[in-house]
Amino acid sequence: MVSIFDIFGKDKEPKSASVAKERLKVIVAHERRARNAPDYLPALQNDIMAVIRKYVDIDPEQLQIDLNEEGNFSVLEVNVNLPK
């Protein structure tokens, strides 16, 4: 049921300050992970990018590699946004 306050009340879109705050949290978390990353991670990312570019033309921004520590082992996460 929709109330009159829902129609004329608060905006449905988040305020720009809260959006900026959330984006900043993501950037800070990414930078923290990058500082603790092993030295070989940038070279590994370049190698993976070279292999992907053999088959698909992508920008470096379309490839994200993260190394997550889970107990006694590490998990390498590779996310690639491929063009259609």
PDB file of N, CA, C and O in Angstrom:
ATOM      1  N   MET A   1       0.841  -1.171   0.000  1.00  0.00           N
ATOM      2  CA  MET A   1       0.000   0.000   0.000  1.00  0.00           C
ATOM      3  C   MET A   1       0.891   1.240   0.000  1.00  0.00           C
ATOM      4  O   MET A   1       1.825   1.337   0.796  1.00  0.00           O
ATOM      5  N   VAL A   2       0.610   2.158  -0.866  1.00  0.00           N
ATOM      6  CA  VAL A   2       1.385   3.381  -1.000  1.00  0.00           C
ATOM      7  C   VAL A   2       0.697   4.481  -0.201  1.00  0.00           C
ATOM      8  O   VAL A   2      -0.495   4.742  -0.361  1.00  0.00           O
ATOM      9  N   SER A   3       1.475   5.113   0.655  1.00  0.00           N
ATOM     10  CA  SER A   3       0.917   6.216   1.430  1.00  0.00           C
ATOM     11  C   SER A   3       1.210   7.532   0.732  1.00  0.00           C
ATOM     12  O   SER A   3       2.040   7.600  -0.175  1.00  0.00           O
ATOM     13  N   ILE A   4       0.532   8.554   1.157  1.00  0.00           N
ATOM     14  CA  ILE A   4       0.737   9.887   0.585  1.00  0.00           C
ATOM     15  C   ILE A   4       2.136  10.401   0.873  1.00  0.00           C
ATOM     16  O   ILE A   4       2.674  11.210   0.117  1.00  0.00           O
ATOM     17  N   PHE A   5       2.731   9.930   1.975  1.00  0.00           N
ATOM     18  CA  PHE A   5       4.090  10.339   2.312  1.00  0.00           C
ATOM     19  C   PHE A   5       5.101   9.735   1.337  1.00  0.00           C
ATOM     20  O   PHE A   5       6.134  10.340   1.048  1.00  0.00           O
ATOM     21  N   ASP A   6       4.794   8.538   0.835  1.00  0.00           N
ATOM     22  CA  ASP A   6       5.675   7.918  -0.146  1.00  0.00           C
ATOM     23  C   ASP A   6       5.669   8.686  -1.465  1.00  0.00           C
ATOM     24  O   ASP A   6       6.696   8.779  -2.137  1.00  0.00           O
ATOM     25  N   ILE A   7       4.545   9.221  -1.827  1.00  0.00           N
ATOM     26  CA  ILE A   7       4.426   9.922  -3.101  1.00  0.00           C
ATOM     27  C   ILE A   7       5.067  11.299  -3.027  1.00  0.00           C
ATOM     28  O   ILE A   7       5.838  11.670  -3.912  1.00  0.00           O
ATOM     29  N   PHE A   8       4.761  12.055  -1.991  1.00  0.00           N
ATOM     30  CA  PHE A   8       5.236  13.431  -1.899  1.00  0.00           C
ATOM     31  C   PHE A   8       6.372  13.619  -0.903  1.00  0.00           C
ATOM     32  O   PHE A   8       6.877  14.728  -0.728  1.00  0.00           O
ATOM     33  N   GLY A   9       6.762  12.559  -0.270  1.00  0.00           N
ATOM     34  CA  GLY A   9       7.759  12.673   0.795  1.00  0.00           C
ATOM     35  C   GLY A   9       9.177  12.634   0.295  1.00  0.00           C
ATOM     36  O   GLY A   9       9.553  13.354  -0.630  1.00  0.00           O
ATOM     37  N   LYS A  10       9.939  11.799   0.908  1.00  0.00           N
ATOM     38  CA  LYS A  10      11.373  11.725   0.670  1.00  0.00           C
ATOM     39  C   LYS A  10      11.675  11.276  -0.752  1.00  0.00           C
ATOM     40  O   LYS A  10      10.899  10.559  -1.383  1.00  0.00           O
ATOM     41  N   ASP A  11      12.842  11.727  -1.239  1.00  0.00           N
ATOM     42  CA  ASP A  11      13.304  11.300  -2.556  1.00  0.00           C
ATOM     43  C   ASP A  11      13.703   9.832  -2.502  1.00  0.00           C
ATOM     44  O   ASP A  11      14.197   9.349  -1.484  1.00  0.00           O
ATOM     45  N   LYS A  12      13.487   9.143  -3.588  1.00  0.00           N
ATOM     46  CA  LYS A  12      13.879   7.736  -3.677  1.00  0.00           C
ATOM     47  C   LYS A  12      15.375   7.594  -3.932  1.00  0.00           C
ATOM     48  O   LYS A  12      15.972   6.583  -3.562  1.00  0.00           O
ATOM     49  N   GLU A  13      15.991   8.606  -4.565  1.00  0.00           N
ATOM     50  CA  GLU A  13      17.399   8.537  -4.895  1.00  0.00           C
ATOM     51  C   GLU A  13      18.252   8.940  -3.684  1.00  0.00           C
ATOM     52  O   GLU A  13      17.899   9.864  -2.951  1.00  0.00           O
ATOM     53  N   PRO A  14      19.365   8.246  -3.484  1.00  0.00           N
ATOM     54  CA  PRO A  14      20.242   8.617  -2.363  1.00  0.00           C
ATOM     55  C   PRO A  14      20.894   9.975  -2.602  1.00  0.00           C
ATOM     56  O   PRO A  14      21.095  10.389  -3.743  1.00  0.00           O
ATOM     57  N   LYS A  15      21.209  10.639  -1.542  1.00  0.00           N
ATOM     58  CA  LYS A  15      21.870  11.944  -1.620  1.00  0.00           C
ATOM     59  C   LYS A  15      23.289  11.763  -2.137  1.00  0.00           C
ATOM     60  O   LYS A  15      23.897  10.707  -1.963  1.00  0.00           O
ATOM     61  N   SER A  16      23.808  12.803  -2.773  1.00  0.00           N
ATOM     62  CA  SER A  16      25.141  12.695  -3.363  1.00  0.00           C
ATOM     63  C   SER A  16      26.208  12.477  -2.296  1.00  0.00           C
ATOM     64  O   SER A  16      27.210  11.814  -2.564  1.00  0.00           O
ATOM     65  N   ALA A  17      26.022  13.010  -1.112  1.00  0.00           N
ATOM     66  CA  ALA A  17      27.005  12.822  -0.045  1.00  0.00           C
ATOM     67  C   ALA A  17      27.089  11.349   0.363  1.00  0.00           C
ATOM     68  O   ALA A  17      28.185  10.837   0.596  1.00  0.00           O
ATOM     69  N   SER A  18      25.956  10.668   0.450  1.00  0.00           N
ATOM     70  CA  SER A  18      25.988   9.256   0.834  1.00  0.00           C
ATOM     71  C   SER A  18      26.570   8.391  -0.282  1.00  0.00           C
ATOM     72  O   SER A  18      27.251   7.402  -0.011  1.00  0.00           O
ATOM     73  N   VAL A  19      26.307   8.758  -1.526  1.00  0.00           N
ATOM     74  CA  VAL A  19      26.896   8.032  -2.650  1.00  0.00           C
ATOM     75  C   VAL A  19      28.410   8.214  -2.643  1.00  0.00           C
ATOM     76  O   VAL A  19      29.153   7.251  -2.834  1.00  0.00           O
ATOM     77  N   ALA A  20      28.867   9.439  -2.424  1.00  0.00           N
ATOM     78  CA  ALA A  20      30.301   9.714  -2.376  1.00  0.00           C
ATOM     79  C   ALA A  20      30.959   8.964  -1.224  1.00  0.00           C
ATOM     80  O   ALA A  20      32.074   8.463  -1.369  1.00  0.00           O
ATOM     81  N   LYS A  21      30.290   8.884  -0.098  1.00  0.00           N
ATOM     82  CA  LYS A  21      30.827   8.172   1.060  1.00  0.00           C
ATOM     83  C   LYS A  21      30.996   6.686   0.747  1.00  0.00           C
ATOM     84  O   LYS A  21      32.016   6.095   1.105  1.00  0.00           O
ATOM     85  N   GLU A  22      30.020   6.079   0.092  1.00  0.00           N
ATOM     86  CA  GLU A  22      30.101   4.667  -0.264  1.00  0.00           C
ATOM     87  C   GLU A  22      31.224   4.422  -1.267  1.00  0.00           C
ATOM     88  O   GLU A  22      31.949   3.433  -1.159  1.00  0.00           O
ATOM     89  N   ARG A  23      31.368   5.310  -2.233  1.00  0.00           N
ATOM     90  CA  ARG A  23      32.447   5.174  -3.211  1.00  0.00           C
ATOM     91  C   ARG A  23      33.805   5.289  -2.537  1.00  0.00           C
ATOM     92  O   ARG A  23      34.732   4.552  -2.872  1.00  0.00           O
ATOM     93  N   LEU A  24      33.925   6.201  -1.597  1.00  0.00           N
ATOM     94  CA  LEU A  24      35.177   6.364  -0.867  1.00  0.00           C
ATOM     95  C   LEU A  24      35.518   5.111  -0.070  1.00  0.00           C
ATOM     96  O   LEU A  24      36.683   4.720  -0.003  1.00  0.00           O
ATOM     97  N   LYS A  25      34.520   4.481   0.533  1.00  0.00           N
ATOM     98  CA  LYS A  25      34.750   3.242   1.273  1.00  0.00           C
ATOM     99  C   LYS A  25      35.317   2.163   0.355  1.00  0.00           C
ATOM    100  O   LYS A  25      36.222   1.424   0.744  1.00  0.00           O
ATOM    101  N   VAL A  26      34.789   2.073  -0.855  1.00  0.00           N
ATOM    102  CA  VAL A  26      35.259   1.067  -1.813  1.00  0.00           C
ATOM    103  C   VAL A  26      36.704   1.354  -2.208  1.00  0.00           C
ATOM    104  O   VAL A  26      37.524   0.438  -2.288  1.00  0.00           O
ATOM    105  N   ILE A  27      37.015   2.626  -2.456  1.00  0.00           N
ATOM    106  CA  ILE A  27      38.368   3.005  -2.850  1.00  0.00           C
ATOM    107  C   ILE A  27      39.359   2.712  -1.730  1.00  0.00           C
ATOM    108  O   ILE A  27      40.440   2.181  -1.986  1.00  0.00           O
ATOM    109  N   VAL A  28      39.007   3.050  -0.496  1.00  0.00           N
ATOM    110  CA  VAL A  28      39.897   2.812   0.644  1.00  0.00           C
ATOM    111  C   VAL A  28      40.127   1.316   0.831  1.00  0.00           C
ATOM    112  O   VAL A  28      41.258   0.897   1.081  1.00  0.00           O
ATOM    113  N   ALA A  29      39.087   0.511   0.718  1.00  0.00           N
ATOM    114  CA  ALA A  29      39.243  -0.939   0.862  1.00  0.00           C
ATOM    115  C   ALA A  29      40.138  -1.499  -0.234  1.00  0.00           C
ATOM    116  O   ALA A  29      40.963  -2.376   0.021  1.00  0.00           O
ATOM    117  N   HIS A  30      39.978  -0.994  -1.450  1.00  0.00           N
ATOM    118  CA  HIS A  30      40.807  -1.459  -2.566  1.00  0.00           C
ATOM    119  C   HIS A  30      42.280  -1.088  -2.343  1.00  0.00           C
ATOM    120  O   HIS A  30      43.170  -1.897  -2.604  1.00  0.00           O
ATOM    121  N   GLU A  31      42.532   0.122  -1.866  1.00  0.00           N
ATOM    122  CA  GLU A  31      43.902   0.564  -1.613  1.00  0.00           C
ATOM    123  C   GLU A  31      44.544  -0.244  -0.491  1.00  0.00           C
ATOM    124  O   GLU A  31      45.735  -0.549  -0.562  1.00  0.00           O
ATOM    125  N   ARG A  32      43.793  -0.593   0.529  1.00  0.00           N
ATOM    126  CA  ARG A  32      44.342  -1.408   1.618  1.00  0.00           C
ATOM    127  C   ARG A  32      44.762  -2.780   1.113  1.00  0.00           C
ATOM    128  O   ARG A  32      45.820  -3.297   1.471  1.00  0.00           O
ATOM    129  N   ARG A  33      43.905  -3.360   0.270  1.00  0.00           N
ATOM    130  CA  ARG A  33      44.246  -4.671  -0.291  1.00  0.00           C
ATOM    131  C   ARG A  33      45.474  -4.574  -1.182  1.00  0.00           C
ATOM    132  O   ARG A  33      46.310  -5.478  -1.186  1.00  0.00           O
ATOM    133  N   ALA A  34      45.591  -3.484  -1.938  1.00  0.00           N
ATOM    134  CA  ALA A  34      46.727  -3.314  -2.843  1.00  0.00           C
ATOM    135  C   ALA A  34      48.031  -3.186  -2.065  1.00  0.00           C
ATOM    136  O   ALA A  34      49.064  -3.685  -2.511  1.00  0.00           O
ATOM    137  N   ARG A  35      48.003  -2.532  -0.920  1.00  0.00           N
ATOM    138  CA  ARG A  35      49.219  -2.378  -0.111  1.00  0.00           C
ATOM    139  C   ARG A  35      49.700  -3.709   0.441  1.00  0.00           C
ATOM    140  O   ARG A  35      50.904  -3.925   0.581  1.00  0.00           O
ATOM    141  N   ASN A  36      48.772  -4.599   0.754  1.00  0.00           N
ATOM    142  CA  ASN A  36      49.127  -5.890   1.337  1.00  0.00           C
ATOM    143  C   ASN A  36      49.321  -6.977   0.281  1.00  0.00           C
ATOM    144  O   ASN A  36      49.582  -8.129   0.625  1.00  0.00           O
ATOM    145  N   ALA A  37      49.198  -6.630  -0.984  1.00  0.00           N
ATOM    146  CA  ALA A  37      49.304  -7.614  -2.056  1.00  0.00           C
ATOM    147  C   ALA A  37      50.759  -8.011  -2.272  1.00  0.00           C
ATOM    148  O   ALA A  37      51.668  -7.217  -2.029  1.00  0.00           O
ATOM    149  N   PRO A  38      50.975  -9.238  -2.727  1.00  0.00           N
ATOM    150  CA  PRO A  38      52.347  -9.669  -3.009  1.00  0.00           C
ATOM    151  C   PRO A  38      52.949  -8.902  -4.191  1.00  0.00           C
ATOM    152  O   PRO A  38      52.224  -8.326  -5.002  1.00  0.00           O
ATOM    153  N   ASP A  39      54.267  -8.903  -4.278  1.00  0.00           N
ATOM    154  CA  ASP A  39      54.980  -8.158  -5.313  1.00  0.00           C
ATOM    155  C   ASP A  39      54.679  -8.662  -6.724  1.00  0.00           C
ATOM    156  O   ASP A  39      54.722  -7.887  -7.680  1.00  0.00           O
ATOM    157  N   TYR A  40      54.378  -9.944  -6.861  1.00  0.00           N
ATOM    158  CA  TYR A  40      54.183 -10.519  -8.183  1.00  0.00           C
ATOM    159  C   TYR A  40      52.797 -10.234  -8.779  1.00  0.00           C
ATOM    160  O   TYR A  40      52.560 -10.543  -9.947  1.00  0.00           O
ATOM    161  N   LEU A  41      51.898  -9.663  -8.011  1.00  0.00           N
ATOM    162  CA  LEU A  41      50.532  -9.478  -8.485  1.00  0.00           C
ATOM    163  C   LEU A  41      50.434  -8.564  -9.715  1.00  0.00           C
ATOM    164  O   LEU A  41      49.693  -8.908 -10.636  1.00  0.00           O
ATOM    165  N   PRO A  42      51.130  -7.426  -9.789  1.00  0.00           N
ATOM    166  CA  PRO A  42      51.050  -6.608 -11.014  1.00  0.00           C
ATOM    167  C   PRO A  42      51.570  -7.345 -12.259  1.00  0.00           C
ATOM    168  O   PRO A  42      50.990  -7.219 -13.338  1.00  0.00           O
ATOM    169  N   ALA A  43      52.646  -8.100 -12.115  1.00  0.00           N
ATOM    170  CA  ALA A  43      53.174  -8.868 -13.249  1.00  0.00           C
ATOM    171  C   ALA A  43      52.182  -9.942 -13.675  1.00  0.00           C
ATOM    172  O   ALA A  43      51.997 -10.185 -14.867  1.00  0.00           O
ATOM    173  N   LEU A  44      51.546 -10.582 -12.704  1.00  0.00           N
ATOM    174  CA  LEU A  44      50.535 -11.595 -12.992  1.00  0.00           C
ATOM    175  C   LEU A  44      49.360 -10.972 -13.740  1.00  0.00           C
ATOM    176  O   LEU A  44      48.836 -11.557 -14.688  1.00  0.00           O
ATOM    177  N   GLN A  45      48.949  -9.778 -13.305  1.00  0.00           N
ATOM    178  CA  GLN A  45      47.850  -9.087 -13.973  1.00  0.00           C
ATOM    179  C   GLN A  45      48.224  -8.756 -15.423  1.00  0.00           C
ATOM    180  O   GLN A  45      47.391  -8.892 -16.320  1.00  0.00           O
ATOM    181  N   ASN A  46      49.460  -8.326 -15.658  1.00  0.00           N
ATOM    182  CA  ASN A  46      49.899  -8.033 -17.025  1.00  0.00           C
ATOM    183  C   ASN A  46      49.897  -9.283 -17.895  1.00  0.00           C
ATOM    184  O   ASN A  46      49.494  -9.228 -19.057  1.00  0.00           O
ATOM    185  N   ASP A  47      50.343 -10.407 -17.347  1.00  0.00           N
ATOM    186  CA  ASP A  47      50.351 -11.659 -18.101  1.00  0.00           C
ATOM    187  C   ASP A  47      48.942 -12.119 -18.447  1.00  0.00           C
ATOM    188  O   ASP A  47      48.679 -12.555 -19.568  1.00  0.00           O
ATOM    189  N   ILE A  48      48.044 -12.019 -17.481  1.00  0.00           N
ATOM    190  CA  ILE A  48      46.654 -12.413 -17.723  1.00  0.00           C
ATOM    191  C   ILE A  48      46.027 -11.503 -18.779  1.00  0.00           C
ATOM    192  O   ILE A  48      45.286 -11.964 -19.647  1.00  0.00           O
ATOM    193  N   MET A  49      46.334 -10.200 -18.694  1.00  0.00           N
ATOM    194  CA  MET A  49      45.818  -9.255 -19.683  1.00  0.00           C
ATOM    195  C   MET A  49      46.322  -9.614 -21.081  1.00  0.00           C
ATOM    196  O   MET A  49      45.560  -9.556 -22.045  1.00  0.00           O
ATOM    197  N   ALA A  50      47.600  -9.984 -21.200  1.00  0.00           N
ATOM    198  CA  ALA A  50      48.164 -10.341 -22.497  1.00  0.00           C
ATOM    199  C   ALA A  50      47.472 -11.561 -23.094  1.00  0.00           C
ATOM    200  O   ALA A  50      47.218 -11.607 -24.297  1.00  0.00           O
ATOM    201  N   VAL A  51      47.169 -12.546 -22.257  1.00  0.00           N
ATOM    202  CA  VAL A  51      46.488 -13.747 -22.736  1.00  0.00           C
ATOM    203  C   VAL A  51      45.073 -13.410 -23.199  1.00  0.00           C
ATOM    204  O   VAL A  51      44.644 -13.875 -24.255  1.00  0.00           O
ATOM    205  N   ILE A  52      44.348 -12.615 -22.430  1.00  0.00           N
ATOM    206  CA  ILE A  52      42.979 -12.256 -22.796  1.00  0.00           C
ATOM    207  C   ILE A  52      42.972 -11.447 -24.093  1.00  0.00           C
ATOM    208  O   ILE A  52      42.091 -11.624 -24.934  1.00  0.00           O
ATOM    209  N   ARG A  53      43.952 -10.562 -24.253  1.00  0.00           N
ATOM    210  CA  ARG A  53      44.012  -9.719 -25.463  1.00  0.00           C
ATOM    211  C   ARG A  53      44.330 -10.519 -26.727  1.00  0.00           C
ATOM    212  O   ARG A  53      44.129 -10.016 -27.833  1.00  0.00           O
ATOM    213  N   LYS A  54      44.818 -11.746 -26.589  1.00  0.00           N
ATOM    214  CA  LYS A  54      45.001 -12.593 -27.767  1.00  0.00           C
ATOM    215  C   LYS A  54      43.651 -12.898 -28.421  1.00  0.00           C
ATOM    216  O   LYS A  54      43.575 -13.117 -29.630  1.00  0.00           O
ATOM    217  N   TYR A  55      42.595 -12.909 -27.616  1.00  0.00           N
ATOM    218  CA  TYR A  55      41.287 -13.329 -28.098  1.00  0.00           C
ATOM    219  C   TYR A  55      40.266 -12.195 -28.148  1.00  0.00           C
ATOM    220  O   TYR A  55      39.386 -12.190 -29.008  1.00  0.00           O
ATOM    221  N   VAL A  56      40.382 -11.229 -27.222  1.00  0.00           N
ATOM    222  CA  VAL A  56      39.407 -10.146 -27.114  1.00  0.00           C
ATOM    223  C   VAL A  56      40.152  -8.851 -26.818  1.00  0.00           C
ATOM    224  O   VAL A  56      41.078  -8.831 -26.007  1.00  0.00           O
ATOM    225  N   ASP A  57      39.744  -7.772 -27.480  1.00  0.00           N
ATOM    226  CA  ASP A  57      40.348  -6.469 -27.210  1.00  0.00           C
ATOM    227  C   ASP A  57      39.633  -5.825 -26.032  1.00  0.00           C
ATOM    228  O   ASP A  57      38.465  -5.450 -26.136  1.00  0.00           O
ATOM    229  N   ILE A  58      40.338  -5.696 -24.907  1.00  0.00           N
ATOM    230  CA  ILE A  58      39.759  -5.075 -23.717  1.00  0.00           C
ATOM    231  C   ILE A  58      40.707  -4.028 -23.171  1.00  0.00           C
ATOM    232  O   ILE A  58      41.911  -4.065 -23.427  1.00  0.00           O
ATOM    233  N   ASP A  59      40.151  -3.095 -22.417  1.00  0.00           N
ATOM    234  CA  ASP A  59      40.943  -2.081 -21.730  1.00  0.00           C
ATOM    235  C   ASP A  59      41.473  -2.659 -20.424  1.00  0.00           C
ATOM    236  O   ASP A  59      40.852  -3.552 -19.847  1.00  0.00           O
ATOM    237  N   PRO A  60      42.613  -2.161 -19.951  1.00  0.00           N
ATOM    238  CA  PRO A  60      43.135  -2.631 -18.658  1.00  0.00           C
ATOM    239  C   PRO A  60      42.164  -2.400 -17.500  1.00  0.00           C
ATOM    240  O   PRO A  60      42.188  -3.132 -16.511  1.00  0.00           O
ATOM    241  N   GLU A  61      41.315  -1.387 -17.625  1.00  0.00           N
ATOM    242  CA  GLU A  61      40.342  -1.113 -16.571  1.00  0.00           C
ATOM    243  C   GLU A  61      39.267  -2.190 -16.479  1.00  0.00           C
ATOM    244  O   GLU A  61      38.561  -2.281 -15.474  1.00  0.00           O
ATOM    245  N   GLN A  62      39.141  -3.007 -17.524  1.00  0.00           N
ATOM    246  CA  GLN A  62      38.126  -4.052 -17.552  1.00  0.00           C
ATOM    247  C   GLN A  62      38.581  -5.335 -16.847  1.00  0.00           C
ATOM    248  O   GLN A  62      37.822  -6.299 -16.756  1.00  0.00           O
ATOM    249  N   LEU A  63      39.808  -5.342 -16.355  1.00  0.00           N
ATOM    250  CA  LEU A  63      40.359  -6.507 -15.664  1.00  0.00           C
ATOM    251  C   LEU A  63      40.655  -6.148 -14.222  1.00  0.00           C
ATOM    252  O   LEU A  63      41.360  -5.177 -13.946  1.00  0.00           O
ATOM    253  N   GLN A  64      40.117  -6.927 -13.312  1.00  0.00           N
ATOM    254  CA  GLN A  64      40.377  -6.710 -11.892  1.00  0.00           C
ATOM    255  C   GLN A  64      40.828  -8.028 -11.284  1.00  0.00           C
ATOM    256  O   GLN A  64      40.174  -9.059 -11.436  1.00  0.00           O
ATOM    257  N   ILE A  65      41.955  -7.973 -10.595  1.00  0.00           N
ATOM    258  CA  ILE A  65      42.500  -9.162  -9.948  1.00  0.00           C
ATOM    259  C   ILE A  65      42.672  -8.875  -8.465  1.00  0.00           C
ATOM    260  O   ILE A  65      43.268  -7.869  -8.082  1.00  0.00           O
ATOM    261  N   ASP A  66      42.148  -9.760  -7.642  1.00  0.00           N
ATOM    262  CA  ASP A  66      42.258  -9.632  -6.192  1.00  0.00           C
ATOM    263  C   ASP A  66      42.794 -10.931  -5.625  1.00  0.00           C
ATOM    264  O   ASP A  66      42.508 -12.016  -6.131  1.00  0.00           O
ATOM    265  N   LEU A  67      43.565 -10.801  -4.579  1.00  0.00           N
ATOM    266  CA  LEU A  67      44.096 -11.956  -3.872  1.00  0.00           C
ATOM    267  C   LEU A  67      43.531 -11.916  -2.463  1.00  0.00           C
ATOM    268  O   LEU A  67      43.819 -10.994  -1.700  1.00  0.00           O
ATOM    269  N   ASN A  68      42.737 -12.903  -2.120  1.00  0.00           N
ATOM    270  CA  ASN A  68      42.097 -12.953  -0.807  1.00  0.00           C
ATOM    271  C   ASN A  68      42.709 -14.074   0.019  1.00  0.00           C
ATOM    272  O   ASN A  68      42.832 -15.209  -0.443  1.00  0.00           O
ATOM    273  N   GLU A  69      43.084 -13.743   1.230  1.00  0.00           N
ATOM    274  CA  GLU A  69      43.641 -14.725   2.160  1.00  0.00           C
ATOM    275  C   GLU A  69      42.504 -15.415   2.893  1.00  0.00           C
ATOM    276  O   GLU A  69      41.669 -14.764   3.523  1.00  0.00           O
ATOM    277  N   GLU A  70      42.478 -16.738   2.806  1.00  0.00           N
ATOM    278  CA  GLU A  70      41.444 -17.514   3.491  1.00  0.00           C
ATOM    279  C   GLU A  70      42.105 -18.674   4.218  1.00  0.00           C
ATOM    280  O   GLU A  70      42.362 -19.729   3.637  1.00  0.00           O
ATOM    281  N   GLY A  71      42.372 -18.460   5.483  1.00  0.00           N
ATOM    282  CA  GLY A  71      42.988 -19.520   6.281  1.00  0.00           C
ATOM    283  C   GLY A  71      44.408 -19.796   5.847  1.00  0.00           C
ATOM    284  O   GLY A  71      45.250 -18.897   5.850  1.00  0.00           O
ATOM    285  N   ASN A  72      44.682 -21.044   5.471  1.00  0.00           N
ATOM    286  CA  ASN A  72      46.028 -21.469   5.091  1.00  0.00           C
ATOM    287  C   ASN A  72      46.326 -21.292   3.606  1.00  0.00           C
ATOM    288  O   ASN A  72      47.399 -21.684   3.148  1.00  0.00           O
ATOM    289  N   PHE A  73      45.409 -20.715   2.850  1.00  0.00           N
ATOM    290  CA  PHE A  73      45.632 -20.570   1.415  1.00  0.00           C
ATOM    291  C   PHE A  73      45.103 -19.227   0.926  1.00  0.00           C
ATOM    292  O   PHE A  73      44.380 -18.533   1.639  1.00  0.00           O
ATOM    293  N   SER A  74      45.470 -18.878  -0.286  1.00  0.00           N
ATOM    294  CA  SER A  74      45.027 -17.638  -0.916  1.00  0.00           C
ATOM    295  C   SER A  74      44.147 -17.974  -2.111  1.00  0.00           C
ATOM    296  O   SER A  74      44.353 -18.981  -2.788  1.00  0.00           O
ATOM    297  N   VAL A  75      43.173 -17.126  -2.356  1.00  0.00           N
ATOM    298  CA  VAL A  75      42.278 -17.297  -3.492  1.00  0.00           C
ATOM    299  C   VAL A  75      42.495 -16.138  -4.446  1.00  0.00           C
ATOM    300  O   VAL A  75      42.398 -14.974  -4.055  1.00  0.00           O
ATOM    301  N   LEU A  76      42.789 -16.459  -5.701  1.00  0.00           N
ATOM    302  CA  LEU A  76      42.969 -15.450  -6.731  1.00  0.00           C
ATOM    303  C   LEU A  76      41.637 -15.255  -7.438  1.00  0.00           C
ATOM    304  O   LEU A  76      41.102 -16.191  -8.032  1.00  0.00           O
ATOM    305  N   GLU A  77      41.106 -14.048  -7.376  1.00  0.00           N
ATOM    306  CA  GLU A  77      39.841 -13.728  -8.042  1.00  0.00           C
ATOM    307  C   GLU A  77      40.142 -12.876  -9.264  1.00  0.00           C
ATOM    308  O   GLU A  77      40.790 -11.835  -9.159  1.00  0.00           O
ATOM    309  N   VAL A  78      39.678 -13.313 -10.404  1.00  0.00           N
ATOM    310  CA  VAL A  78      39.881 -12.590 -11.651  1.00  0.00           C
ATOM    311  C   VAL A  78      38.505 -12.238 -12.204  1.00  0.00           C
ATOM    312  O   VAL A  78      37.686 -13.119 -12.466  1.00  0.00           O
ATOM    313  N   ASN A  79      38.261 -10.935 -12.379  1.00  0.00           N
ATOM    314  CA  ASN A  79      37.012 -10.455 -12.968  1.00  0.00           C
ATOM    315  C   ASN A  79      37.339  -9.704 -14.244  1.00  0.00           C
ATOM    316  O   ASN A  79      38.136  -8.767 -14.243  1.00  0.00           O
ATOM    317  N   VAL A  80      36.707 -10.131 -15.341  1.00  0.00           N
ATOM    318  CA  VAL A  80      36.943  -9.507 -16.634  1.00  0.00           C
ATOM    319  C   VAL A  80      35.598  -9.103 -17.220  1.00  0.00           C
ATOM    320  O   VAL A  80      34.692  -9.926 -17.351  1.00  0.00           O
ATOM    321  N   ASN A  81      35.478  -7.828 -17.569  1.00  0.00           N
ATOM    322  CA  ASN A  81      34.286  -7.349 -18.258  1.00  0.00           C
ATOM    323  C   ASN A  81      34.544  -7.446 -19.755  1.00  0.00           C
ATOM    324  O   ASN A  81      35.275  -6.634 -20.324  1.00  0.00           O
ATOM    325  N   LEU A  82      33.941  -8.440 -20.383  1.00  0.00           N
ATOM    326  CA  LEU A  82      34.151  -8.673 -21.809  1.00  0.00           C
ATOM    327  C   LEU A  82      33.124  -7.878 -22.625  1.00  0.00           C
ATOM    328  O   LEU A  82      31.972  -7.738 -22.215  1.00  0.00           O
ATOM    329  N   PRO A  83      33.552  -7.359 -23.779  1.00  0.00           N
ATOM    330  CA  PRO A  83      32.594  -6.654 -24.639  1.00  0.00           C
ATOM    331  C   PRO A  83      31.644  -7.657 -25.280  1.00  0.00           C
ATOM    332  O   PRO A  83      31.954  -8.841 -25.409  1.00  0.00           O
ATOM    333  N   LYS A  84      30.495  -7.160 -25.673  1.00  0.00           N
ATOM    334  CA  LYS A  84      29.500  -8.046 -26.321  1.00  0.00           C
ATOM    335  C   LYS A  84      29.811  -8.245 -27.763  1.00  0.00           C
ATOM    336  O   LYS A  84      29.086  -8.956 -28.459  1.00  0.00           O
TER     337      LYS A  84
END
